[in-house]
Amino acid sequence: MVSQGFTKEMNVASMPMYDWPEIRTHTDAFWEGFARHAKLSGKLDRTSPHDALWRHEDLQFSQTCGYPFTHEFKGLLKYIATPHYDADGCEGANYCSIVFARQEKSMADFFGSVAAVNSVGSMSGNLALQLVVAPLRKDGQFFKRTKLTGGHRASLAAVRTLYADICAVDSVCVALAKKYCPEELEGLVEVARSPLVPGLPFTTRGGDSHLLANALKNTFADPELKITRDALLLKEVSVLDEGAYDRILELEATL
């Protein structure tokens, strides 16, 4: 794996956002195809914390959550492009979060309940949920408490097992769960959706973002990678206008 002690023959890269065990071979195949088009080498780093890699000055390629991209890592990571996913809840380069509970009720009925959140710094798991309940808050508070789970799949499990009452999950994760592990959605119902925001961007720190964007376009057009892209729900890729991710900041400012 590429981490400490890498050489010039190996590039620092990661794809941590949707790197589920069920599709890991396809994630590796996508990286290998992209690396070929981008003239990069080495393997994806799965040994280092993803946020540590995002700080690595030689990071050539990664995928980042929109919230850290617009907050903690703003100005540090360089934008490359945004993938489009073949998933319910995705529209072009945009996506939403789907809010799940065990019972189909109005959102107002969840006042005083327990929320499962993957991470405080998550667009899809935290800010999305806050945006959904914002109109229903009383005295600035809606949930009785929030339980951090560390991941979207863990949030779904928390609601299924009565550890929490409600959670918001990235629509791409929901589509992956439906395709590869539908049992993780059993007993859960959709009760709301969050506003659309630009999807999780491909980023770099040490690479040339323009060259990498061209390599991505070639990767998405490569017929030899179609099975891989389909397995990862990848449809196409777009280079969004500068400031597209300000949508996240604008929505956050409404809270």
C-alpha positions in Angstrom: 0.0 0.0 0.0 1.1 3.6 -0.6 1.7 5.4 2.6 4.9 6.3 4.5 8.1 5.8 2.5 6.5 6.0 -0.9 8.9 6.4 -3.9 8.6 8.5 -7.0 7.5 5.3 -8.8 4.4 5.2 -6.5 1.8 7.9 -6.2 -0.2 8.8 -3.1 -3.9 8.1 -3.8 -7.1 7.0 -2.1 -10.8 6.5 -2.8 -12.2 6.3 0.7 -15.7 7.6 0.3 -17.5 4.5 -1.2 -14.8 1.9 -0.7 -17.1 -0.9 0.5 -15.7 -4.4 0.8 -18.4 -5.7 -1.5 -17.1 -3.5 -4.4 -13.4 -3.2 -3.5 -12.2 -5.1 -6.5 -14.1 -2.7 -8.7 -12.7 0.3 -6.9 -9.2 -1.1 -7.5 -10.0 -1.7 -11.1 -11.3 1.9 -11.5 -8.2 3.3 -9.9 -5.9 1.1 -12.1 -7.8 2.3 -15.3 -7.6 5.9 -14.2 -4.0 5.6 -13.2 -3.2 4.2 -16.7 -4.9 7.2 -18.3 -3.3 9.6 -15.9 0.1 8.0 -16.1 0.2 7.4 -12.4 1.3 4.3 -10.6 1.0 2.5 -7.2 -2.0 1.2 -5.3 -4.7 2.9 -3.3 -3.7 3.7 0.3 -6.1 1.9 2.7 -3.7 2.0 5.6 -3.6 5.8 6.4 -6.5 7.8 7.8 -8.3 9.5 4.9 -8.0 12.9 6.4 -4.3 12.5 6.9 -4.0 11.6 3.2 -6.0 14.7 2.2 -3.3 16.7 4.0 -0.4 14.8 2.2 1.4 17.3 0.0 2.0 14.6 -2.6 -1.6 13.4 -2.8 -2.3 12.8 -6.5 -5.9 11.7 -6.3 -8.7 11.1 -3.9 -12.5 11.6 -3.4 -13.6 13.9 -0.6 -16.9 14.7 1.2 -18.2 18.1 0.2 -18.3 19.4 3.8 -14.6 19.0 4.6 -13.9 20.2 1.0 -15.6 23.5 1.8 -14.5 23.8 5.4 -11.4 22.2 6.9 -9.7 21.5 3.6 -10.8 24.6 1.7 -7.8 25.9 -0.2 -5.7 22.9 0.6 -7.3 20.3 -1.8 -7.7 21.2 -5.4 -10.9 20.3 -7.2 -10.7 18.0 -10.2 -14.2 16.9 -11.2 -17.5 15.5 -9.9 -18.9 12.1 -10.8 -22.5 11.4 -11.7 -24.0 8.3 -10.1 -26.8 6.0 -11.3 -28.7 6.2 -8.1 -32.2 7.3 -6.9 -31.6 10.7 -5.3 -28.9 11.8 -7.8 -29.6 14.3 -10.5 -26.6 14.9 -12.8 -23.6 15.9 -10.6 -25.9 16.5 -7.6 -27.1 14.2 -4.9 -29.3 14.3 -1.8 -29.5 12.4 1.4 -32.4 10.1 2.3 -33.7 10.1 5.8 -34.6 6.8 7.3 -36.6 5.7 10.3 -38.5 2.5 11.3 -41.9 4.0 10.9 -43.4 6.2 8.2 -44.3 9.4 10.1 -44.1 13.1 9.5 -40.8 14.7 10.4 -42.5 16.7 13.1 -43.3 13.4 14.9 -39.5 12.8 15.3 -39.1 15.8 17.6 -37.3 14.7 20.8 -36.0 11.5 19.1 -32.4 10.2 18.9 -30.5 10.7 15.7 -27.7 8.5 14.3 -25.0 10.6 12.6 -22.0 9.2 10.8 -19.8 12.2 11.5 -20.2 15.8 12.7 -18.2 16.9 9.6 -20.4 15.1 7.1 -22.5 16.9 4.5 -24.7 13.8 3.9 -25.1 12.5 7.4 -25.2 15.6 9.6 -25.8 18.9 7.7 -28.4 17.2 5.5 -30.3 16.0 8.5 -30.1 19.4 10.1 -31.5 21.0 7.0 -34.4 18.7 6.9 -35.4 19.4 10.5 -34.5 23.1 10.6 -38.1 24.4 9.9 -39.3 22.2 12.8 -36.9 23.2 15.6 -38.1 24.5 18.9 -35.8 26.8 20.8 -32.9 25.8 18.5 -33.2 22.1 19.4 -34.9 19.2 17.7 -33.3 15.9 18.6 -33.0 14.7 22.2 -29.5 13.6 21.5 -27.2 12.6 18.6 -25.2 9.4 18.5 -22.1 9.3 16.4 -21.7 6.0 14.5 -18.6 6.5 12.3 -20.3 5.6 9.0 -23.5 5.5 7.0 -23.9 1.8 7.2 -23.5 2.0 11.0 -26.1 4.7 11.1 -28.6 2.4 9.3 -27.7 -0.4 11.7 -28.3 2.0 14.7 -31.8 2.7 13.5 -32.6 -0.9 12.6 -31.5 -2.1 16.1 -33.4 0.6 18.1 -30.1 2.4 19.1 -31.4 5.5 17.3 -34.7 6.6 15.7 -33.6 8.4 12.5 -30.6 8.9 10.3 -29.7 10.6 7.0 -27.7 8.6 4.5 -26.0 9.6 1.2 -28.2 8.5 -1.7 -25.3 6.8 -3.4 -24.8 4.7 -0.2 -28.5 3.8 -0.3 -28.2 2.7 -3.9 -25.1 0.6 -3.1 -26.9 -1.0 -0.2 -29.9 -1.9 -2.3 -27.6 -3.5 -4.9 -25.1 -5.3 -2.7 -26.6 -5.7 0.8 -30.4 -5.0 0.8 -30.7 -6.6 4.2 -29.2 -3.5 5.7 -32.3 -1.6 4.7 -34.8 -4.1 5.9 -37.3 -2.6 8.4 -36.4 0.9 7.4 -38.6 3.4 5.6 -37.8 6.7 3.8 -39.4 9.7 5.6 -37.7 12.7 4.0 -35.0 13.9 1.5 -32.5 16.7 1.9 -31.8 19.5 -0.6 -29.6 18.6 -3.6 -25.9 19.6 -3.4 -23.0 18.8 -5.7 -21.7 15.3 -5.3 -18.5 14.1 -3.6 -15.6 15.7 -5.6 -12.5 14.1 -6.9 -9.6 16.1 -5.6 -5.8 16.4 -5.6 -3.2 18.3 -3.7 0.1 17.6 -5.5 -1.3 16.8 -9.0 -2.3 18.9 -12.0 -6.1 19.2 -11.7 -6.6 19.9 -15.4 -4.5 16.9 -16.6 -6.3 14.7 -14.0 -9.7 15.9 -15.2 -8.9 14.9 -18.7 -7.7 11.5 -17.5 -11.0 11.1 -15.7 -13.0 11.9 -18.8 -11.0 9.3 -20.7 -11.5 6.8 -17.9 -15.3 7.3 -18.0 -15.2 6.9 -21.8 -13.0 3.8 -21.7 -15.2 0.8 -22.9 -12.9 -1.6 -21.1 -14.0 -0.1 -17.8 -17.7 -0.1 -18.4 -18.4 -3.1 -16.2 -16.3 -1.5 -13.4 -18.1 1.8 -13.7 -21.5 0.1 -13.7 -20.6 -1.9 -10.6 -19.7 1.4 -8.9 -22.8 3.1 -10.2 -20.7 5.6 -12.1 -22.3 7.2 -15.2 -20.2 10.2 -16.2 -18.1 13.0 -14.9 -18.3 16.8 -15.0 -16.0 19.7 -14.2 -18.3 22.1 -12.4 -18.1 25.8 -12.4 -15.9 27.5 -9.8 -18.0 28.1 -6.7 -20.4 25.3 -7.3 -19.7 23.9 -3.8 -20.6 27.2 -2.3 -24.1 25.7 -2.3 -23.1 23.8 0.8 -22.1 27.0 2.6 -25.2 28.8 1.5 -27.4 26.0 2.9 -25.5 25.9 6.1 -26.0 29.6 6.5 -29.8 29.1 6.6 -29.6 27.1 9.9 
